[in-house]
Structure formats: C-alpha cells, structure tokens
C-alpha cells in the first residue's frame, strides 16, 4: 500500500487515480495521520444481486402510515 501526503495527493490526483485503477490502494496522510484511503471500486455486478433482493423485500412489505402531507411542506 502506497502512502502520500495530502498536498501531494492534491498535486498529483490524476496519477493517483491511474494507480488505483491498476488495483493499488493509496493512503492519504495529513500531518502524519492517515485521513483517507483510496481503493479500487468493486464492480457494480457484485452489488446487483443484493440490490435486487432489497427491492423485492421492499415491494413485498405493506406501506405504513398515511401520506397526508405534500412535498412542499417539507421545506417550510
């Protein structure tokens, strides 16, 4: 795992993204403390089955409560 300072990450962000796209994990350090980690994203296909199960479960549950409010009222 590679470690870079926050200022270097700011200056060389595109290079960091290229390294991450190749599978490398990078830790961002600010004043000697690790504050963030940039890791490769998981393919969306791994999440699709879980998403489908959630949608099916939500559709099978009955609606609760009444909707006696309007969206505009949320912003008053």
C-alpha positions in Angstrom: 0.0 0.0 0.0 1.4 3.4 -1.0 1.2 6.4 1.3 1.1 10.0 0.0 0.7 13.4 1.8 -2.5 15.4 1.3 -0.6 18.1 -0.6 1.0 15.5 -3.0 -2.4 13.9 -3.5 -3.8 17.3 -4.4 -1.0 18.0 -6.9 -0.9 14.5 -8.5 -4.5 13.4 -8.2 -4.8 12.1 -11.8 -1.7 9.9 -11.3 -3.2 8.6 -8.0 -6.4 7.7 -9.9 -4.4 5.8 -12.5 -2.6 3.8 -9.8 -5.8 3.0 -8.1 -7.4 1.9 -11.4 -4.5 -0.6 -11.7 -5.5 -2.1 -8.4 -3.3 -0.2 -6.0 -4.6 1.1 -2.6 -3.3 4.5 -1.5 -3.4 6.1 1.9 -3.6 9.9 2.2 -1.7 11.3 5.2 -2.2 14.8 6.7 0.3 16.0 9.3 1.4 12.4 9.9 -2.1 11.0 10.4 -3.8 8.7 7.9 -7.0 10.5 7.0 -8.3 8.7 3.9 -7.8 5.6 1.8 -8.4 5.4 -1.9 -9.1 1.9 -3.1 -10.3 0.4 -6.4 -14.1 0.3 -6.7 -15.9 -3.0 -6.7 -17.6 -3.9 -10.0 -21.3 -3.0 -9.9 -22.2 -6.5 -10.8 -21.2 -7.7 -7.3 -23.8 -5.4 -5.9 -26.7 -6.1 -8.3 -28.0 -9.3 -6.5 -28.1 -7.5 -3.2 -29.9 -4.6 -4.8 -32.5 -6.8 -6.4 -33.1 -8.6 -3.1 -33.6 -5.3 -1.3 -36.1 -4.1 -4.0 -38.1 -7.3 -3.8 -38.2 -7.1 0.0 -39.4 -3.5 0.0 -42.1 -4.2 -2.6 -43.4 -7.2 -0.6 -43.8 -5.1 2.6 -47.1 -3.2 3.0 -47.0 0.6 3.0 -47.1 2.0 6.5 -48.7 5.2 7.7 -50.6 7.8 5.8 -49.3 10.4 3.5 -51.3 13.4 4.4 -48.5 15.8 3.7 -47.2 17.4 0.5 -43.6 17.6 -0.6 -43.7 21.4 -0.4 -44.5 21.2 3.3 -41.1 19.6 3.9 -39.4 22.9 3.1 -41.4 25.3 5.2 
